[in-house]
Amino acid sequence: MAETITKLANLVNPEVMGDWVTDHLQKEMKFAPLCTIDESLMGRAGDTVTVPKYAYIGDAGEIPEGGEIPVVQLTASSVNIQVKKAGNGIELTDEAVLAGYGDPLGEAANQLTMSIAGKVDSDVLETLGDIGSTMTSTSADKLSADVVADALVLFGEKDSEDKVLIVAPEQLAALRRSEGWLKATDVGAMQLVSGAAGMIHGCQVVVSGKIKAVEGKYENYIVMPGALTLFLKKDTEVETDRDIVHKLTVITADKYYAVYLANEGRAVKLVCSA
């Protein structure tokens, strides 16, 4: 006789859920399009990444006819980046899964995806917070089109390249009132990051609730693609476990990764008044 009883094992498939989370995670990471994704760590042992950092040899000089071309040494230092693990879990009762309203399993997968994506996005902003003084623009005024224009000077000749300005929700109104503001519908297919609110001085404006005022100051960031590298250690893993006493299913998801500011010349920290 065929088995007709529906069991939790038939409904909670960690492999299927893991594939779904992996497929959707990069879409949920708001700042992933600004990162170069590096999967070279997958399958390799160790919990740190050693990244070379080369010093610029300087602009070339003018050499007279028959003159000697100077030869300089290429120097490099190394930076060790610690691999992190982001994870979260959800507990479901049998009743919720078998007779719950809506799609409890689908909601669990969605919530775990957003939870891990939110952590990675927070680490991207934390990494941008380490931008040095050379690429930091400070203003005593609140964020405005003029403040953004002054900050863009730090990019030099790269100013014409695509870039994203990350702002707090409270700062958006001032930019929208600017004469140079372009609506999101005008940006259209040029959007680097989905959900861009508009554009100011060539910067696609992305709103993030993770940007908070601290001691009367906001730290905003103007970022070009390639400024950051996101190292992925392994695919997102989803596992389940049973509590047979209380008839619960626990679902956890975790991801190993590291974020690195690979090119400091492609990101600006903009400090302004709140």
Salt bridges, closest charged atoms under 4 A:
ASP94 OD1 - ARG242 NH1 2.77
ASP123 OD1 - LYS84 NZ 3.23
ASP123 OD1 - LYS119 NZ 3.32
ASP159 OD1 - LYS163 NZ 3.77
GLU161 OE1 - ARG266 NH2 2.81
GLU219 OE2 - LYS269 NZ 4.00
GLU237 OE1 - LYS234 NZ 2.97
ASP243 OD2 - HIS246 ND1 2.90
GLU264 OE2 - LYS53 NZ 2.74
